[in-house]
Amino acid sequence: KLGVVSLEPKFSEICTETMLKTLDNYKINMITHPTRSYPMDMERIAKKCEETNTLLEINDPKGLLNADQVRKVLKVSDKVNFAVGSDAHCVENVGKCETAFKIIKESGVDIKRVVNVEE
């Protein structure tokens, strides 16, 4: 990789700053598909979500936010809440959230912090 410079750290910083500014300037209820195509610093995003009372979606079937990212959120915030989504593109998949629930379990999220799930 001689002479090749990775742009990923810069791209991640731009994406993170863009999301932080968006949360500062608009009332965002929930960030859906976080980190889907845009790498972001989830610890910084979590702190801002805590300030702005913004939910983070744990998405199914793609597993966006994954368990490692959710653990990063939990590490910096005990107030950020989550929602699960089936991301259904056809009627047969509405409500299917197996991957999301696996992520919740693996990451150690208290189910009380998932606003659209009852115990």
C-alpha positions as CSV (number, residue, x, y, z in Angstrom):
1,K,0.0,0.0,0.0
2,L,2.9,2.3,-0.6
3,G,1.7,5.8,-1.3
4,V,-1.9,5.1,-0.6
5,V,-3.6,7.3,2.0
6,S,-6.8,6.1,3.7
7,L,-9.6,8.7,3.5
8,E,-11.8,6.8,6.0
9,P,-10.7,8.7,9.2
10,K,-11.5,12.1,7.4
11,F,-14.7,10.7,6.0
12,S,-15.8,9.5,9.4
13,E,-15.0,12.9,10.9
14,I,-17.1,14.7,8.2
15,C,-20.0,12.3,8.7
16,T,-19.9,12.6,12.5
17,E,-19.7,16.4,12.4
18,T,-22.6,16.5,9.9
19,M,-24.8,14.4,12.2
20,L,-23.9,16.4,15.3
21,K,-24.8,19.7,13.5
22,T,-28.0,18.2,12.3
23,L,-28.9,17.2,15.8
24,D,-28.1,20.7,17.0
25,N,-30.2,22.4,14.4
26,Y,-33.2,20.2,14.0
27,K,-35.6,18.2,16.3
28,I,-34.7,14.7,15.3
29,N,-36.7,12.0,17.0
30,M,-34.7,9.1,15.9
31,I,-31.6,8.3,13.9
32,T,-32.5,5.4,11.7
33,H,-29.9,3.2,10.0
34,P,-27.1,4.8,12.0
35,T,-23.7,3.9,10.4
36,R,-25.3,2.3,7.4
37,S,-23.1,3.9,4.7
38,Y,-21.5,6.6,6.7
39,P,-19.0,5.7,9.4
40,M,-19.5,7.8,12.5
41,D,-18.0,8.1,15.9
42,M,-20.9,6.5,17.9
43,E,-19.6,7.7,21.2
44,R,-19.8,11.4,20.1
45,I,-23.2,10.7,18.5
46,A,-24.4,9.0,21.7
47,K,-23.5,12.0,23.8
48,K,-25.4,14.4,21.4
49,C,-28.4,12.0,21.3
50,E,-28.5,12.1,25.1
51,E,-28.5,16.0,25.0
52,T,-31.2,16.1,22.4
53,N,-33.3,13.2,23.5
54,T,-32.8,11.4,20.2
55,L,-33.4,7.7,19.8
56,L,-31.0,5.3,18.0
57,E,-32.5,2.6,15.9
58,I,-31.3,-1.0,16.1
59,N,-32.3,-2.2,12.7
60,D,-33.2,-5.6,11.4
61,P,-32.1,-7.5,9.2
62,K,-29.0,-5.5,8.5
63,G,-27.9,-5.2,12.1
64,L,-27.4,-1.5,12.1
65,L,-26.3,-0.5,14.9
66,N,-24.3,-3.7,15.7
67,A,-23.5,-5.0,19.2
68,D,-20.1,-3.4,19.3
69,Q,-21.4,0.0,18.3
70,V,-24.3,-0.3,20.9
71,R,-21.7,-1.2,23.6
72,K,-19.8,2.1,22.6
73,V,-23.1,4.0,23.1
74,L,-23.7,2.3,26.5
75,K,-20.1,3.1,27.6
76,V,-20.7,6.9,27.3
77,S,-24.4,7.2,28.0
78,D,-26.8,5.7,30.5
79,K,-29.7,7.9,29.1
80,V,-29.8,7.2,25.3
81,N,-32.7,5.1,24.4
82,F,-33.2,2.8,21.4
83,A,-36.0,1.6,19.1
84,V,-36.1,-1.6,17.0
85,G,-37.2,-1.6,13.4
86,S,-37.8,-4.4,11.0
87,D,-36.9,-2.4,8.0
88,A,-39.5,-4.4,6.1
89,H,-39.6,-3.9,2.4
90,C,-42.4,-6.4,2.0
91,V,-45.4,-7.2,4.1
92,E,-44.1,-10.7,5.1
93,N,-41.2,-9.0,7.0
94,V,-43.1,-6.4,9.0
95,G,-42.3,-7.0,12.7
96,K,-39.5,-9.4,12.1
97,C,-36.7,-8.2,14.4
98,E,-34.7,-11.3,15.4
99,T,-31.4,-9.7,14.5
100,A,-32.2,-6.6,16.4
101,F,-33.1,-8.6,19.5
102,K,-29.9,-10.6,19.2
103,I,-28.0,-7.3,19.2
104,I,-29.9,-6.1,22.2
105,K,-29.0,-9.2,24.1
106,E,-25.4,-9.3,23.0
107,S,-24.7,-5.7,23.8
108,G,-26.4,-5.8,27.2
109,V,-29.0,-3.1,26.6
110,D,-31.6,-3.0,29.3
111,I,-34.9,-3.8,27.5
112,K,-36.5,-0.8,29.4
113,R,-34.3,1.4,27.2
114,V,-36.0,0.1,24.0
115,V,-39.0,2.4,23.7
116,N,-41.1,0.3,21.3
117,V,-40.7,-3.1,23.1
118,E,-42.7,-4.4,26.1
119,E,-41.2,-6.8,28.6
